[in-house]
Amino acid sequence: MIAYLTGRLLFKSPEYVVVDVRGVGYQVALPLSSYYELPAPETEIGLHIHTHVRDDAIHLFGFITEAEKKLFMLLLEVSGIGPKLALNVLSGISAPDLYQALLSEDHRRIQGVPGVGKKTAARVILELKDRIKKISLDVAFPPPPEQGPEEKIWEDATSALLNLGYPRAQAEKALEAVRREGEPPGTLEEVLRRTLGILFR
């Protein structure tokens, strides 16, 4: 059972990385949250590893932080969630946000992750809302800072676009374009109108 890998980063992509450990290249799948934290290739890295063994294959899933790994393993305890969907969840929502969403039973936030429907989000919260409170302090996250009214509008706009079926990357790119216009966000409806105008171009 491999629990941690330290070696030279040979290759990286959003889907997987290859880590050279003394001449042996390990292919490791990882969430986007960890991918964004990776250094340049040929750099020494360390990854927390979950080894998933099947009858026909052994798959390695890697994480920059132990917190991500523990949340990943918690997700695997939910009925109907396998490694790929668990990885997708951590790619669509950061570990601190997932932690807070489970604590506050925020169905809407979890449902906003691509590939997670209403029933799956409800099952995740039902099965993990008590277990998440027992996570050891080494992976406990501080509560997020209180948002000002403008930041709340941007967050609500993101959720609304995800509910309309837009991929997160596309929605966030359009919202960022609206932000760069430099005008005050105004109301949620105004932000959505301006953002949809960009998406429809």
KOLPAKOL-744946 format. One record per residue (C-alpha): x, y negated, z negated. Coordinates in Angstrom, 3 decimals. Example, Ala and Ser with C-alpha at 12.3 -4.5 7.8 and 13.67 -1.06 7.14 Angstrom:
NODE      east     north        up
NODE    12.300     4.500    -7.800
NODE    13.670     1.060    -7.140
This chain:
NODE      east     north        up
NODE     0.000     0.000     0.000
NODE     1.530    -3.297     1.116
NODE     0.645    -6.200    -1.193
NODE     3.166    -8.864    -0.138
NODE     5.452    -9.460     2.825
NODE     8.492   -11.707     3.031
NODE    10.292   -12.088     6.304
NODE    10.942   -14.090     9.457
NODE     7.950   -15.426    11.372
NODE     8.438   -14.082    14.908
NODE     5.101   -15.067    16.416
NODE     1.981   -16.903    15.332
NODE    -1.472   -17.402    16.810
NODE    -4.903   -18.145    15.322
NODE    -5.672   -14.410    15.463
NODE    -2.525   -12.873    13.987
NODE     1.154   -13.300    13.192
NODE     4.140   -11.009    13.504
NODE     6.553   -10.978    10.566
NODE    10.007    -9.445    10.959
NODE    10.981    -7.650     7.751
NODE    14.494    -6.260     8.153
NODE    13.980    -5.355    11.785
NODE    10.395    -4.106    11.491
NODE     7.673    -6.335    12.928
NODE     4.396    -6.335    10.986
NODE     1.274    -7.602    12.748
NODE    -0.936    -9.427    10.252
NODE    -4.394   -10.914    10.823
NODE    -5.092   -14.081     8.865
NODE    -7.782   -16.774     8.449
NODE    -7.451   -20.166    10.088
NODE    -6.929   -21.750     6.667
NODE    -3.665   -19.809     6.333
NODE    -2.730   -20.254     9.996
NODE    -2.788   -24.053     9.647
NODE    -0.274   -23.791     6.773
NODE     2.252   -21.673     8.657
NODE     5.693   -23.111     9.439
NODE     7.326   -22.948    12.863
NODE     8.452   -19.556    14.242
NODE    11.857   -18.273    13.127
NODE    11.138   -19.592     9.620
NODE    11.108   -17.403     6.515
NODE     7.594   -16.948     5.121
NODE     5.787   -14.981     2.453
NODE     2.235   -13.679     2.752
NODE    -0.117   -12.099     0.245
NODE    -1.327    -8.930     1.959
NODE    -4.462    -6.810     1.792
NODE    -3.933    -3.385     3.375
NODE    -7.091    -1.993     4.923
NODE    -6.880     1.727     5.659
NODE    -9.225     3.477     8.077
NODE    -9.187     6.999     9.445
NODE    -7.744     5.806    12.747
NODE    -5.698     2.738    11.781
NODE    -4.043     0.634     9.092
NODE    -4.696    -3.122     9.312
NODE    -2.891    -5.854     7.402
NODE    -4.649    -9.091     6.419
NODE    -2.456   -11.937     5.207
NODE    -2.993   -15.088     3.170
NODE    -0.801   -18.022     2.221
NODE    -2.285   -18.164    -1.288
NODE    -3.351   -15.477    -3.719
NODE    -6.621   -17.367    -4.140
NODE    -7.561   -16.710    -0.515
NODE    -6.679   -13.042    -0.891
NODE    -8.818   -12.598    -3.990
NODE   -11.784   -14.354    -2.391
NODE   -11.322   -12.141     0.693
NODE   -11.390    -9.035    -1.488
NODE   -14.487   -10.315    -3.275
NODE   -16.237   -10.731     0.070
NODE   -15.390    -7.130     0.934
NODE   -17.441    -6.047    -2.090
NODE   -20.589    -7.461    -0.491
NODE   -22.647    -4.813     1.273
NODE   -22.466    -5.188     5.033
NODE   -19.317    -7.346     5.068
NODE   -16.172    -5.851     6.533
NODE   -12.683    -7.310     6.912
NODE   -13.388    -9.131    10.180
NODE   -16.452   -10.942     8.861
NODE   -14.709   -11.718     5.555
NODE   -11.817   -13.221     7.523
NODE   -14.283   -15.205     9.607
NODE   -15.860   -16.629     6.447
NODE   -12.494   -17.868     5.180
NODE   -11.793   -19.317     8.632
NODE   -15.040   -21.282     8.544
NODE   -14.901   -22.531     4.952
NODE   -11.863   -23.312     2.811
NODE   -11.177   -21.240    -0.288
NODE   -11.990   -24.125    -2.690
NODE   -15.232   -24.880    -0.818
NODE   -16.248   -21.206    -0.855
NODE   -15.506   -21.016    -4.559
NODE   -17.677   -24.054    -5.271
NODE   -20.445   -22.867    -2.921
NODE   -20.666   -19.564    -4.772
NODE   -20.684   -21.269    -8.168
NODE   -23.437   -23.685    -7.126
NODE   -25.318   -21.052    -5.077
NODE   -25.148   -23.313    -2.026
NODE   -26.843   -21.161     0.628
NODE   -26.702   -23.934     3.206
NODE   -22.920   -24.320     2.991
NODE   -22.226   -20.614     3.399
NODE   -24.847   -20.226     6.107
NODE   -23.030   -22.957     8.036
NODE   -20.116   -20.593     8.685
NODE   -20.257   -19.243    12.266
NODE   -21.392   -15.615    12.251
NODE   -23.081   -15.850     8.854
NODE   -26.850   -15.899     9.065
NODE   -29.452   -16.726     6.462
NODE   -29.777   -13.161     5.170
NODE   -26.007   -12.643     4.943
NODE   -25.521   -15.926     3.083
NODE   -28.236   -14.971     0.606
NODE   -26.653   -11.550     0.066
NODE   -23.188   -13.062    -0.469
NODE   -24.489   -15.414    -3.150
NODE   -26.668   -12.779    -4.812
NODE   -23.820   -10.298    -5.130
NODE   -20.980   -12.713    -5.944
NODE   -22.503   -15.549    -7.984
NODE   -21.659   -13.779   -11.257
NODE   -18.384   -12.187   -10.171
NODE   -16.941   -15.502    -9.011
NODE   -17.149   -16.823   -12.576
NODE   -14.782   -14.075   -13.703
NODE   -11.944   -14.934   -11.321
NODE    -8.739   -15.369   -13.286
NODE    -7.489   -18.873   -13.978
NODE    -4.601   -18.516   -11.551
NODE    -7.047   -18.853    -8.670
NODE    -9.574   -21.203   -10.237
NODE   -10.030   -24.397    -8.287
NODE   -10.701   -27.814    -9.789
NODE   -14.094   -29.296    -8.979
NODE   -14.012   -31.438    -5.837
NODE   -13.938   -35.207    -6.316
NODE   -17.281   -36.928    -6.193
NODE   -18.101   -38.104    -2.723
NODE   -19.042   -41.618    -1.860
NODE   -22.218   -42.175     0.132
NODE   -20.316   -42.455     3.430
NODE   -18.480   -39.159     2.984
NODE   -21.764   -37.463     2.085
NODE   -23.232   -38.661     5.398
NODE   -20.309   -37.174     7.357
NODE   -20.626   -33.854     5.508
NODE   -24.401   -33.727     6.074
NODE   -23.862   -34.519     9.753
NODE   -21.430   -31.597    10.041
NODE   -23.950   -29.238     8.448
NODE   -26.718   -30.499    10.720
NODE   -24.630   -29.898    13.855
NODE   -23.709   -26.395    12.692
NODE   -27.389   -25.656    12.106
NODE   -28.069   -26.822    15.669
NODE   -25.688   -24.118    16.877
NODE   -22.565   -26.136    17.684
NODE   -19.235   -24.441    16.851
NODE   -17.498   -26.064    13.884
NODE   -14.451   -27.117    15.920
NODE   -16.633   -28.830    18.543
NODE   -18.813   -30.533    15.922
NODE   -15.846   -31.818    13.933
NODE   -14.105   -33.079    17.080
NODE   -17.200   -35.071    18.087
NODE   -17.627   -36.481    14.582
NODE   -13.978   -37.505    14.522
NODE   -14.543   -39.379    17.788
NODE   -17.414   -41.260    16.144
NODE   -15.207   -42.064    13.137
NODE   -12.531   -43.514    15.434
NODE   -15.052   -45.991    16.800
NODE   -14.532   -47.825    13.515
NODE   -18.161   -48.685    12.904
NODE   -19.853   -48.019     9.534
NODE   -21.662   -44.658     9.616
NODE   -25.035   -46.215     8.758
NODE   -27.663   -43.531     8.228
NODE   -27.379   -39.810     8.859
NODE   -29.743   -40.160    11.810
NODE   -27.513   -42.843    13.350
NODE   -24.396   -40.681    12.980
NODE   -26.169   -37.720    14.593
NODE   -27.458   -39.889    17.449
NODE   -23.946   -41.174    18.218
NODE   -22.386   -37.730    17.849
NODE   -24.954   -35.991    20.047
NODE   -24.347   -38.686    22.646
NODE   -20.701   -37.574    22.760
NODE   -21.597   -33.872    22.851
NODE   -24.056   -34.384    25.706
NODE   -21.521   -36.152    27.927
